[in-house]
Amino acid sequence: MEKEQQKAQALLKIEELKRYISNDEIKKEIKLEIKSCDGEICFSSTKTTIKEAVIEAIESGANLHYANLYDANLYDANLSGANLRGANLHYANLSGANLSGANLSGANLHYANLHYANLSGANLSGANLHYANLYDANLRGAILIDSDLRNAEMENAKFYGQGGTNVLKKSQITSFLKALGFIIE
């Protein structure tokens, strides 16, 4: 009878250990959350870096408008076609990132590093690019109406293209030049 009790206790301990290990494994599963600027969750991921989580979100078609990606390291990330409208990318490292066709209208890219970034066809209307590093960035076909480009580093940035389709109306020239930091007299 004593052996039966010992066996039963051992089996209970084994079951208890299984539950403990199972709970421990659940705790180890990292849940990285991309939140909006107002704290709502835009996307949850089990990836280990914000870069991987953002790429996963975009590949799955998640909407990251108003996402808070402050100081995110998105170096060399493929964010092509992403909806980052109104996103907070203040101090973000987007160096070498592919943002072609991305919607960045109203995004905060203040002090963002966009060195060698591909922004061709991106919508940057109303974006804050104040002090952004756009050195060697490709901005061909990008929409920049009402963007704040004051003090942005734009050496070697490419704004032109062959057979462009974006039309700049005479009424928009003043705001475009202001966006580039020119003072109109």
N, C-alpha and C positions, 0 to 999 in steps of 0.2 A: 504494500500500500504506500509506503514511504517513497518507493521508486516512482510510482505513478504520480505522486504529488510533486516530486522533483522534476519529472518530465513535463508535467502541466505548467509548473512555474517557469521552466526553461523555455517552453513554447510561448508563454506570455511575454517573457523577456525578449525573445526573438521578434515577436510581433511589435512590441514597443520600440525596439531598435529599428525595425523597418519603417515605422511611422516617423521616427526621429530623423532617419536618413532622408526619407521622402520630403519632409518639411524643410530640411537643410538644403536639399537640391532646389526646392521652390524658392527659398530665400536667395540662393546664388544666382537665379535668373535675373539678370539686370533688366530693368525696364527704363529705358531712356525716353523721356517725353519731350516733344517739341511743343512748346506752349505759345499761345498768341500773346500779344502785348498786354492784354487784359487778363491773362492767367488761364484762359481756357486751353484744354489740350487739343492740339491740331493733329498730332500723330504720336503713337507709341511704338517703340521698337525695342528689340532685344540686342541690338547692335551695341558695340562698346564705345564708339566715338560719335560725336555729333555729325561729323562728315558722313559717316556710313549711314546714320539714321536719316539724314536729309536726302541722300541719294536714294535710299530705300523708299522714302516717302514720295519722292518725285516719280520714281519708276512705277510705283503702285498707283499713281494718279492722285495722290493726296493734295489737297488744296492748302498751301502754306501762306495764304494771304494774311497779313498782319502777324506773321510768326516772329517771335522774339529770338533772333539769332545774333544777339549782341556779342561781339568779340569771338564769333565762331571761326574755327579754322577750316575753311572749305577750299584749301589750296588744291588746284588742279581738278576740282570736282566737275562732273558733267551735270549741269543744272539746266541744260537746254530745254526750252519750252516751259520752264517752271513758272507757277503762279506765285510770285513773291510780292504781289501788290501790297504796298503799305508796310512791308516787313521792316523790322529793325535790324539792320546789318551794320550798325555803328561799330567801327573798329574791326569789322570782319576781314579775314584774310581770304580774298577771292582771287589771289594771284594765279594766273594760268587757268582759271575756271572757264568752262564753256557755258556762257549765259545767252547763247544765240537764241533769239525768239522768246526770251523770258519776259514776263510782265513784271517790271520793277517800278511801275508807276506809283508815285507817292512814297517810295521806299526811302528809308534813312540810311544812306551810304556815307555818312559823315566820317571822315578819316578812314574809310575802307581802302584796302589795298587791292586794286584791280589791275596791277602790273601784268601785262601780257594777257589779260582776260579777253575773251571773245564775246563782245556785246553786239555782234552784228544782228540787226533786226530786232533788238531788244526795245521794249517800251520803257523809257526812263522819264516820261513826262511827269513833271512835278516832283521828281526825285531830288533828295538832298545829297549832292556830291561835293559839298563844301569840304575842302582839304583832302579830297579823295586822291589816291595815286592812280592815275590813268596812263601812266608811262607805257608806251608801246601797246596800248589797248586797241582792239579793233572795234570801232564804233560805226562801221559802215551800215547805213540804213537804219541806225538807231533813232528813235524818236526822243528828242531832247527838249521839247517845248516846255517852258516854265521850269526847267531843271535849274537847281542852284549849283553852278560850277565855280563859284568864287574860290580863288586860291587853290583850285584843283591842279595837280601836276599832270600836264597833258603832253609832255614832250614826246614826239613821234606817234602820238595817237592818230589813228586813221579814221577820218570822218567822211571820206569820199569813196566812190565806187564807180564802176563802169555801168552806164545805163541805169542809174538809180531811179527808183519809182516814187520816192518821197518828194512831195511838192512843198516848197516853202513859199508861203504867200507873202506878198509885200507887207501886209499888216502884221506878220509874225517876225519880221526881220529885227525890229527893235528888241523884242523880248528874247530872241535867239542870241543877239549880240550881248545883251545884258547877262544872259545865262553863261556866256563865255567869259564874263568879267569885264567887258568893255563898258566904258562910261559914254553914254550918248549925250551929245550937246546939241 
